[in-house]
Structure formats: C-alpha cells, structure tokens
C-alpha cells in the first residue's frame, strides 16, 4: 500500500489481527489505494451501522462511492493498521482492513 497525501495518517500494525466485526462494507469515500467504508454488523441485515474502516485496494482494484464490498471467498478481513483522517466532526482513527 502506497501512502498518498490523503493517507498520511497511516500507521501499520506490528501484528495483523482478524477483523470479525463485519463481512460487508459500504464505501463512502474512495482514494487511489483504498476507501473509507462503513461496516455491516453481522447481527443485522443491511444495517451499515458498524465501525468505519479503511479498505485497502488490491492491485488494479478501484472503489467507488456507494459500492458494497464483501470479503472474497477464501479470504479473511485482517486489520493491518490504523488510518487517521480529519472531517468536519474532527479527527477520526479507523482500522485499516486488507483481505488476505
């Protein structure tokens, strides 16, 4: 994952951990190397009310606003770090998720 000016708040974790909160995500802001997305809590149907995450784009993958992203078969969502960004509501830090 490359760091762009928009993503300067990236901190990589020393150890990856499995992200088990959700298995679907809805993109609300895309970047060259990934996207910010809300997560769908597993206990609800189509309720994207879970935590916000930063999804890492794989090679040649591009995300777009409103896209629903599901964990690919045979892969797991892994938290590989954190991403900090600023919005009108202040500074937020969210998990960086890669599908591995």
N, C-alpha and C positions, 0 to 999 in steps of 0.2 A: 504494500500500500504506500503510495507516494503522499507526501504532505504538501497540500496546496495552501495558499494564504487563508482560505476559508477554514481550513482544517488545522490551523496552527495549535489548537488546544488538544492535540492527540498525545496520550500517554499510554505506551504499550505495557501490558502486564508482564510480570516475570513468569507467571504460570497461567495457562489457559484454564478456564472453568466452563463446564457445560451450562448453558442458559436454558433453564427449564420452565420459565415463566410463560412462554408463548410459543406457538408454532406457525403463526401467521402475522404479517406486518403490513401496515398501510403507509406508503410513502407520502410525506407531505412537503419535503424539500429535497431536491436532488443536487448532487455535486459530481464532479468528474470521476472521483474514486469511490463514490458511495452515496448514501442517502440517509436523511433523518426520517424515522418512521415511528408511528405508534404501534404498539403490540396488542394482539388479540389475546386476552386472558383465556386460557384453556377451558375454564369453567363456564364461559358464556358463548353464545352463538352470535357471531358477527358483532361483537362488542369490543371495539378497539379503544379500550379504556385503560389498558395496561401501561407500563412504563414506556417512555420514548427511548429509542435505541438508534445507534448509527450503524447501518448495514454496509459492509464492505463489498464493493463491486468486484466480481471476478473478472478475469481477462476478457476484454471486449464487451462486457456487460454494461448496460446503461439503465438507470432507473428513471422513472417519470412520476410526477405528482399524481396521487390517486391510485397508483399501482398497488395491487395486492401481491405480496411476496410470501410464498410458502417455503418451508425448509425442504430442499430437494430430497428425494428418496435416497436412502443410503448415507445421508449426511446428518450431522447434528449442528445445532446452533451453539457456537462457542464464544464466550466472552474473552476477547483478546486484549482488552484495554479499556480506556475511557476517553471520551471526547467532550471538551468544554466549548460551549458556544454562548453567544450573547443574543438575547431577544429583547423586545420591548419590556418584558416582565423581569429582566435581569439575566444573570449568568446561570447557565444550567450545565450540569455534568451528567452524561449518559453513558451506558455501556456501549462498547464497540463490539458488534457481532459479525462473525465470519462463519460461513457454512463449510464445515470440514467433515 
